[in-house]
Amino acid sequence: MIRTLAIDDEPLALKLVNGYIAKTPFLELTASFDNPIDAIDFLEKESVDLIFLDIHMPDLSGIEFTNILENRPKIVFTTAYEKYALQGFKLEAVDYLLKPFSYEEFLKAAQKAQKLIGLEQKSVHQIEANSEFLFLKSEYKIRRINFNDITYIEGLKDYVKVHLQNEAKPILSLNSLKAMEAKLPSQNFMRVHRSFIVNLNRVDTIERSRIVFGKTYIPVSEQYKERFQDFLDKNFL
């Protein structure tokens, strides 16, 4: 599933895009905003693959919003103004939808994004397959952490706790959960809650939408439940 964000200051336009995302099987509506500033706050904590983004908005335009994003996802611009098309393509937008647009037009843009994201993920997985560890700074030391040793990662305000299989005390590091998620191999690790990433290879007990690691219960939040259920379905007898 492609994690998708919708941003538009017009309520009817936002409702339309949300509906189009909901009816597209390979898209998952992660969140929607009528204010790009609120979306920036969200993206500091969460990651998405694709944004359907209005251009003409008060306070911060879609062009300005795109320019300030550090880890830029794929962008499909949606606007009633043709004059922004050149700026949109200079920012390497996947597509440019001129309002009002049909579901057929929306779907074509979404499929273009799906193809590009798929190619990038394939490349990332090839790199990840050759990597089995990362280095993490903790308490004035730099620790080598083998991916296979990680049980789960807990996000605090400005820190993460990395819980390892054979160590009672977690490793505390000045990092964000989002930054950790970007470094971990996505085929083995999954975000299941805004505060938790789990090693899928270490999941052996699930109880009432909670992953059990010894005496610790990790909740699977509603936002991530569908992705986690997909993982279970693929491995269920």
C-alpha positions in Angstrom: 0.0 0.0 0.0 1.2 3.5 -0.8 0.9 5.8 2.2 -0.9 8.9 0.9 -1.5 12.4 2.1 -4.1 14.9 0.8 -3.7 18.7 1.3 -6.2 21.2 0.0 -7.7 24.3 1.7 -11.1 23.8 -0.2 -13.3 21.4 1.8 -15.1 20.1 -1.2 -11.9 19.5 -3.2 -10.3 17.8 -0.2 -13.4 15.6 0.3 -13.2 14.6 -3.4 -9.5 13.6 -3.3 -10.0 11.7 0.0 -12.8 9.8 -1.7 -10.7 9.0 -4.8 -7.9 7.8 -2.5 -10.3 5.6 -0.6 -11.6 3.8 -3.7 -8.1 3.2 -5.1 -6.9 -0.3 -3.9 -3.2 0.5 -3.8 -3.5 3.8 -1.9 -3.9 4.2 1.8 -5.1 7.6 3.1 -2.7 8.3 6.0 -4.1 11.7 6.7 -5.6 14.8 5.1 -5.2 18.5 5.9 -6.9 21.8 4.9 -3.8 23.6 6.1 -0.2 22.9 4.8 1.3 24.1 8.1 -0.4 21.3 10.0 0.8 18.9 7.4 4.4 20.0 8.1 4.0 19.1 11.8 2.6 15.7 10.8 5.4 15.0 8.4 8.0 15.7 11.1 6.8 12.6 12.9 5.4 10.4 10.1 6.5 9.4 6.6 4.3 9.1 3.5 5.0 8.0 0.0 2.7 10.3 -2.0 1.0 13.7 -1.5 -1.9 15.0 -3.5 -1.2 18.7 -3.0 -3.2 21.9 -3.9 -1.1 24.8 -5.1 -3.1 27.9 -4.5 -3.5 28.1 -0.7 -3.3 31.0 1.8 -0.2 31.3 4.1 1.8 28.7 2.3 1.4 27.6 -1.3 1.9 24.1 -2.5 5.0 25.2 -4.3 6.5 26.7 -1.2 5.4 23.7 0.9 7.2 21.4 -1.5 10.4 23.5 -1.5 10.8 23.2 2.3 10.3 19.5 2.6 13.5 17.7 3.5 12.6 14.1 2.6 10.3 14.8 -0.3 7.7 12.1 -1.2 6.2 11.9 -4.6 4.0 14.9 -5.4 0.9 15.2 -7.5 -0.2 18.8 -7.8 -4.0 19.6 -7.9 -5.0 23.1 -8.9 -7.5 25.2 -10.8 -4.7 27.3 -12.3 -2.7 26.2 -15.4 -0.1 28.9 -14.9 1.6 26.8 -12.1 2.3 23.8 -14.4 5.8 24.7 -15.3 6.8 25.3 -11.6 5.2 22.0 -10.7 7.3 20.1 -13.2 10.5 21.9 -12.2 9.9 20.4 -8.8 9.8 16.9 -10.4 6.1 16.4 -9.7 4.7 13.1 -10.8 1.7 14.8 -12.4 -0.3 17.9 -12.5 -4.1 17.6 -12.2 -6.2 20.5 -13.4 -9.4 21.0 -11.4 -12.1 19.8 -11.9 -10.6 16.4 -12.6 -12.3 13.0 -13.0 -11.5 9.8 -11.1 -10.0 8.4 -14.4 -7.5 11.3 -14.5 -6.7 10.9 -10.8 -6.2 7.1 -11.2 -3.7 7.7 -14.1 -1.7 10.0 -11.9 -1.8 7.6 -9.0 -0.6 4.7 -11.3 2.3 6.9 -12.5 3.3 7.4 -8.9 2.9 3.7 -8.1 5.3 2.8 -10.9 7.9 5.3 -9.7 7.6 4.3 -6.1 7.9 0.7 -7.0 11.1 1.2 -8.9 12.6 3.2 -6.1 11.6 0.6 -3.5 13.1 -2.2 -5.6 16.4 -0.3 -5.7 16.3 0.4 -1.9 15.5 -3.3 -1.2 18.6 -4.3 -3.3 20.7 -2.0 -1.1 19.1 -3.2 2.1 19.7 -6.8 1.2 23.5 -6.1 1.4 23.2 -4.3 4.7 22.8 -6.1 8.1 23.6 -3.4 10.6 23.8 0.3 11.4 25.9 2.4 13.7 24.1 4.3 16.5 25.5 7.0 18.8 24.7 6.4 22.5 26.2 7.8 25.7 29.3 9.2 24.0 29.9 5.9 22.2 29.1 4.6 18.7 27.5 1.2 18.8 27.2 -1.2 15.9 23.6 -2.6 16.0 22.8 -5.8 14.0 19.3 -5.6 12.6 18.6 -9.1 13.6 19.3 -8.3 17.3 16.6 -5.6 17.4 13.3 -6.6 19.0 11.5 -3.2 18.8 12.2 0.5 18.9 10.4 3.0 21.0 10.1 6.7 20.2 10.3 9.3 22.9 10.2 13.0 22.4 13.7 13.6 21.1 15.2 10.1 21.7 14.7 6.5 20.7 15.1 3.4 22.8 16.4 0.4 20.8 15.4 -2.8 22.6 17.8 -5.7 21.7 17.1 -9.4 22.1 19.9 -10.3 24.5 20.3 -7.0 26.4 18.1 -6.1 29.4 18.8 -2.4 29.1 17.7 -0.6 25.9 20.1 1.6 23.9 19.1 5.3 24.2 20.0 7.5 21.3 19.3 11.1 20.3 17.3 10.3 17.2 13.7 10.5 15.9 11.7 7.4 15.2 11.1 8.7 11.6 14.9 8.9 11.0 15.3 5.3 12.4 12.5 4.1 10.1 14.2 5.5 7.1 17.4 3.5 8.0 15.8 0.2 8.7 15.2 -2.5 6.0 11.5 -2.1 5.3 11.0 -5.8 4.5 11.9 -6.6 8.1 10.7 -3.6 10.2 7.3 -2.0 10.4 5.9 1.0 12.1 2.8 -0.2 14.1 2.2 2.9 16.2 3.3 6.5 16.3 5.7 5.5 19.1 6.8 2.0 18.0 8.7 0.1 15.2 8.9 -3.7 15.5 11.2 -6.3 14.0 8.7 -8.5 12.1 11.2 -11.4 12.4 10.8 -11.2 16.2 7.0 -11.1 16.3 5.8 -14.4 17.7 2.7 -13.6 19.9 -0.2 -11.2 19.2 -3.0 -10.6 21.7 -6.0 -8.4 21.1 -4.2 -6.1 18.6 -1.1 -6.0 20.7 2.3 -7.5 19.9 3.7 -9.3 22.9 7.5 -9.2 23.7 7.8 -10.9 27.1 6.0 -8.6 29.5 5.8 -5.7 27.1 2.7 -5.1 25.0 3.1 -3.0 21.9 -0.2 -1.6 20.6 -1.1 -1.7 16.9 -2.8 1.6 16.3 -5.7 2.0 13.9 -3.6 4.0 11.5 -1.2 1.1 11.0 -3.6 -1.8 11.5 -4.2 -2.5 7.8 -0.5 -2.8 6.9 0.1 -5.1 9.9 -2.9 -7.2 9.0 -1.5 -7.5 5.4 1.7 -8.9 6.9 -0.2 -11.4 9.0 -2.4 -12.5 6.1 0.7 -13.2 4.0 2.1 -15.5 6.6 -1.0 -17.1 8.0 -1.8 -20.8 7.7 
